[in-house]
Amino acid sequence: MFVFSREAPLDKAVIQRERSELTPDFRLVRNRENRFMQDRESMKTKTYSGMGHGFQAHDVFATTSQGTIQDRTEEHLVSSDKAILAARKLIEKAIRDVQEGREPPHVVRDPSLNRFPHLQVISDLLPATTDLKQHTRSLEAEARARL
């Protein structure tokens, strides 16, 4: 596991909490066999996924829980599936680019260009009384101030 922050020292408590989600051989405690230890009560009070705070479990869940590859030639997508179509087109283009010897889109090879300060991942548990838009705006303002 590789953890870093460009902005501030690492929070040791957060790292310890996330390491507690790993076995001694660095495998995730939460996995498909135990349904990622999803907790319905936690979904109501702590995290929307009910799978703890660590990103690793969420990433593994999203990439391994889909099951077998499905035949998509007979599916009937609707207008609300536009994001799915866009993602598939992007992936197909990237595959063609690599097959034809071109760089795929959104790959940054130059370390000096590998900096995206405008992107941030936020994981907050907010009281129901919190104005979400105002909270988000204040986080964005803080991030802009750090640029």
N, C-alpha and C positions, 0 to 999 in steps of 0.2 A: 504494500500500500504506500502510495506516495502522496504526501500532504504538503501544501505550501500556500503561502499568501503573499501577494505582491504588496499589499497595503499595510499589514500590521503583523506583530508577532502572533504566533499560533496560540490558540487557547488550549492549554493542556487538558483542561477538564473535558472539552469537546472531543479531543483526540482520544482520551481514555474511554469516554462513553462509546465512541465508535469502535475502538479496539475491543471493547467488551462484547461486541457483536460478532467477533471472529473466534474460530477455534484455534488451538495452539499451532495448527499447520496453515493458518490464515485462510480458512474456508469460512463462508458465512454461516452463522448459526441459523439464520432465517433462510429457508430454501423451499423448493417446490414440495418436497416430501412432507414438510410440516406447515404447508400453506403459508409460508413466510411469516408464521406466527401472527397472522393478522388478527387484530383485536378490535371487535366492533365497538366496544365502549371507548377505546382510545380514539377511534374515528370520530366520535362525537365530541371529545374533550381535548385531544392533543394534536394528532396529525390526521390529515384527510385520508391517508392511506391505511392507517392503523398498523403500520409496519415499522414503528420506531422513527428516530430522527436521522439515522444514517442514510446517506445517499446510496451507498453500495447496495443495500437490500432493494431499494426502489429501482435502481438501474437493472439489477439482475432480474427482478420481477418483470419489468417491462420487456426484457429481451428473451426470457426463457419460458414464461408462462403461457405463451400463445398456443403451444401444442404443435401438432404436425402442420406442415405447409399445406395450405388450402388451395384448391383449384379456383382461381378468381375469374375464370372465363365466363362463368355463369352467374356471377353476382350482379345485383341490381342496385347500384349506388344512386343516391338522390342528391339534391342540391346541397344538403348539409354536409355531404362528404367531400366537398371541394378540397379541403386540406389534405385528405387522403390521396386524392388524385394528384395534387401538386407535389406531394412528397414522393409518390411513385414515379412521376415524370422526372423529378430531380435525381432520384436514385438511378433510373434507367439511363439518363444522360451521363451520369458519372461513370457508370459501367462502360458505356460506349466510349467515353473519353479515354479511360484507362486501356481498353482493348485496342484503341487506335493510337496509343502512345502519347496521349495528351494528359496534362494534369487534370485531375477531377476538380470540380468547383469546391470552394471553401476549404481547401487544404493550404495551410501556411507552412512553407518549408524554411523561409528566412526567419531565424529567431528574432531579428530586430523588428519584424512586422507582427510577431506573435504576441500582441498586446491588445486587449479589448476592454479597456477600463469602463466602457459604457454598458457592458454586460455584467449583471450581478445575479447571484442566486440568493434568495431570501427565504428563510424558514422561520416564521414567527407564529407564536400562539397568542392571539389577540382576544381581549375581552369582547363580548358581544356588543358592548357600547362604543367600541372603537369605530370611527369613521374610516373605512378602508381606503377611500380615495385620498383623504387627507394624510393618512399614515403613509401611503405609497408615495405621495408627493414629497413628504418630508424626507423619506429615504432617498428618493431621487435627488433632492437638493443636496443632501449630505454627500452622495456619490459624486455629483458635479463639483462640489467644493474640493474634493480630494484630487480632481484631475489636474 
